[in-house]
Amino acid sequence: MIGKKEIYLKAYFRKNVGDDLFVRCVAERYPNVSFRMFAYPAFAKPFAQFHNIRNIGKVGLFIDRACNRITGKHICRQLMEKSAPAVVHIGGSIFIEPYQFSLLNPNTFVIGCNFGPYRTEAYRRSVFSELERAKDVCFRDRYSYEMFSSLNNVRMAPDVLFAYPGYPALQKGHGVGISVMSIDKRPELKHAAEKYYSEIARTLDECARMQIPVKLFSFCEAEGDTEAIREIMARSKTKCAEVCEYDGDMDAILHKLNECEYIVATRFHAMVIGWGLSKKVFPVVYSNKQLNVMQDIGYRGSCWDLKKAEADSDFNLMEHIMAAGTVDVKDCQQHAQEQFEALDRYISEFA
């Protein structure tokens, strides 16, 4: 099922900018290591260029689908994970209740994650009992780390993408880039959807009046970002924004972000990448994971908290964009390398 010298690479394979860059970081950091992953063909295309990543074959994919229909379990994925000499599980929000995290291989390295949102202490305890069997766990925020800090194998370091080595040469840029999400599909944020879409549409019209170019970014079509852009454009009078949809070309989307001076970041990694590119970032908060990282880096600027959107009837997005400033993340960029510290040691022996 998996070669003796292949490390099983576990990630969120849905053609999402942040998660695809996570995988790219691993492939480029360890060019002489062979990795095996399980992704549906449409979501595996962004990694075709990497000679050291091999995807599940069509036979394995067929068997896994058949087993899942019959038993409700992804047998092939589980066998690949169990039989591998090691597992690299890289991802952000991989512990969201009620998702049941099961550690199938004790030689597992969990990289770049945060914990939650969660509702019950029973869920935290169940994750705790699984993580204590892992080889190494590195969270990306202090809040998550402190939930599990009593475990000797748990550490923390800034988000992996703070240290991404492949950013284009920094430029001041021009205009506004807006990363959007399908807010109405999230029950806890449904109350904010109309305000969110209408306010961004109003910002497009204001930018058009001021002759400021705008780019609308879809980081993950599978999660509804492109649909959210359609909702916004339907409300805009000018409809003059450039639509930038991520299609698997990581370099292209990074260059488009780099062309902007300001980034309105709903997506978590639009915020991190924006700071990495020295942009003036205005965070739009849909989850506490953003607030936790903002607190960790000492962010002192304003943000738009969608959980409180009903109370912000006088909120003017354009005013906040123009007031946004850059953030010095040099310290984060240096320490984010520590996400791979334990894996570095293992691979130096593994190779």
N, C-alpha and C positions, 0 to 999 in steps of 0.2 A: 504493500500500500504506500509506503514511503521509504526512501533510501536511508541506509544507515548513516550516511553523512549529510542528510538533508534536515535542516531545521524547519519545523512547521511554523509558518507565519500566519498568525491569526489577527484579523483586523476587520474594520467595517468596510466591506466592498460594495459601495452603492454609487460610485462615481461622485464622491463628495470631496471638494477641494482640500479641506484640512486632513481628512483621513488618507487620501491618496498621497499627499505630501509626507505624511507619517511613513507610509510604506516606502516611498522614494528615499527618505532619509536612511532607512535600514538598508535598502539595496545598495546605495552609494557608499554608505559607511563601511560595509563589509563586502567588497566586490569579489573576494575570493571564497566566499561562503555560499553554499547552495541552499536556497529556501524553496519550500513547497507551500502553495496556498490553495484555498478552495474558494473560487469565485465564479459566478455565472459569466459566460463569455462576454456579454455586453459590458460588464463591469470590470473585466480583466484587461481590456484593451489599453488602458493607460500605462500598463506595466510590460507591454510587449517588447519594449526597447531594452529591458534589463535581462541580460543573459543569465543572471544568477537567480532568477525567480521562475519557477515552473508551476503552472496551474494544473489543477485536476483535469484528467482527460475526459472525453465524452462518455466513455463507458462508466467511469466512476460517478460522473454527474447523473447519468441515467439510473444507476443502482441506488444512489443516495435519494433521489426523488421518489423512486419506487418504495424504498424502505420507509421513507417519511410518510407516504400515503398509507402504508399498511400498519406501521407501528407507532407513528407520531415521533419517530426519532431519526436524526440524521446520522445513520450508521457509519457511512464512509468518513464523514468529518471526524466522528469520534474515534474511529480506528486510526486515522492519520495522526490525530493529536496524541493518542495513547502510545502509538508505536514509534514516534519521533524521538531522537536522542535528546531534543530540547524543544521548547515552544517559546516563541516570542509573541506575546499578546500585546499589541500596541493599539491604543485607542483612548478616547477622551471619556465620555460618559458611558462607561461600560457596566456601572453598578447602579441601575435605576430600578427601584421597586415597581413591579413585581418580578423583573427578570431574575431568574435563578442562575447565578454564576456557579459553575461546577469546574473544579480544577481536576483535570483528568491525567495530568502528567506533573509529577513533583518537580521536574526540572523546567519549570515555567518562569519566564521573566515577564512581569507585567509592567509596561512602560507608558508613561504619559497620561495617566488616568486621574479622574476625580470620583468622589463617592457621592451618590445621590442624584436627584432628589429621592428621599425615602420617607416612609410614613411610620414605620414600626421599629421598635428596638429588636424585635425578633429577626427582622430582615438584616439589620446591621450585624447581629450575632452570627447569622448564617454565612454572611460574606466573610466575617472575621475567621470563622472556622475553616473556610476554604483557603483564604489567603495565608494562614499560618503554615500551610504546607507548600507554599510557593518557594522557589529559589530566591527571588528578589521581587520587590514591589516598589515602584517609585511613583508617588502621587505628584500632581502638578500644582497643588495648592495646600496651604497650611491647614485649612479647615478639614480637608479630607485626611491629611496626614495625622492630625491629632485624634481622629476617630479610631486609628489603628496603631498609634505610636508605641503601644506596649509590646508590639511584635518586633522581634529583633531583625526581621528581614524586610522591614518597611522603612522607606526613606522618602524624601521630597526634593524636587528640583523644579525650576520653572518649566513651562510648556516646551515641548520638543521644538516647536517651530520658532521659538525665539533664537535658537541656534542653527536654523536652517542655513546651510552654506550656499545655496543656489539662488539667492535673491539677485535680481538684476542690479546693475550699478545705480545707486541712489540718484534721484533727480527731484527737483522741487515739484514738478508737475503743474497741472493747471486744471481747475474745475473740481467738481464734486463726484465722488464715487459712492453709491449707496448699495450696500449689501442688504437684501431683503429676505424675509421668510414668510411662509404661509401661516400667519398668526391664527387665522380662524380655524385651523385644524387642531389647535391645541386647546383642550377644554378650559384649562386654567387661564387662558389669555383671550378667549373668545370675546369677552366684553370689550377688549381694546382694539379689535380688528378694524372696525369702521374708522375709528380715530387714526389708527396707524396708516391705513391705505390712503385715506383722504389727506392726511397731513403731508405724506410724502408726495402725493400728487400736487398739492398746493406748492410744495417746495420746487417741484419741476417747473411749474408755471412761473414762479418767482425768479428762478434761475434763468428761464427763457427771457423774461422781461429785462433782466440785468445782463443778458448775453454771457452767462456763465455756463460752460458745457457740463453736462451731467451724464454719468454712466450708471445704469442699473445692473447690478451683479446678481446672477443666479449661481450660487455655489453648489447646489444639489437639486437637479431637476426631479429626481425620484422622491424627494421630500416636499415638493411643491413650490420651490423658489420661483420657477418660471411661471407657474400659475399666479403667484403673488404679483409678479411684474405685470401680468395681464390685468389683474384687478386694479393696480395703480394706474396703468396707462388708460384704462377705461374711464377713470375719474379725472385725468389730466386734460386740460383744454388745449395745450400746445402739442403734446405727444412728440416732443423733440429729443427725448433722451436716447442715448445709444444703449442698446441692450447687449450685455456681455454674458453669454451663457457658457458655463464650463462644460466642455465636451470631452474632457480627458487630456487636453493639452495643458499641462501644468504651467509650462513656461509662458504660454500665451496669456493666461489669466493673470499671472504675476506681472507681466509687462503692462497689461491694461490697468491694473491697480496702481502701478508705479507712475502711470501717466497723470494720475490725479494729485491734487494738492491736499484735498480733504477727503476723509473716509467716514461715512456714516455706517457704523458696523453693527448690524443685527447679528449676523453669524459670529460666533465666538472667535473663529480663526480669521475673520476679516479684521477684528480688533487686534489680534496678535500680529498678523502679517502687516497691517497698517503701521503699527509701532515699529516693526522690524524694518520697514521701508522709510522710516522717519516721517510719516505722514501726520497731519493734524487729524486726530481720530476723535469722533464723538460716538461713544458707545450707546447702543440701544439694548437695554437689558431685558431679556426674556427668561433668564434663569439665574439663580444665585451663584452658579459656577463662574459667571462673569464678574459679579460683585466680589467674590472671594479672591480672584486673581487681581482685580483692580486694587483691592485692599493690600494684597501681598506686595505689589510693586509701588505702593504709596501714591496711587493716582489721586490727584486733587481736583480734577476738572469735574464738569457736570456730566450727567447722563440722563437718558430717558428711560425710566423704569416702567415697562409696560404693565407690570402687575399693579401699578398705581395710576394707570392711564386715565381712569374715570375722574380722578381728582385734578387732572391737569387740563382743565377746560380752556385755559388761556395759553396753553403751550404753543410756542412758535419754533418749529424745527430750524428754520433758516437762521434765526438769531443765534441759536446754540451752535450751529455749524460754523458760522463766522467767528464765534468766540473760541473755538477749539484751538488747542495748541499741541505741540509735539511733546513727547515724553521720552526721557532718557532711559533706555532699557539696556545699556551696555552691560550692567551687572547681571541682568537676566540672561543676556546672550552668552555670557561667559559661563554662568552656572547651569544653564540648560543642558550643557554637554554631560552633566552628571546623571542625566536620565539613563545614559548608556553605560555608566561606570561598571556595574556588575556584569553586564553582557560583554563588555570589552574584555574583561578578565577571563570570562568563560571561553570566548571565541579564540583568544590568544592560546589557550590550551587545547581547544577543540580542533583548531586547524592543524 
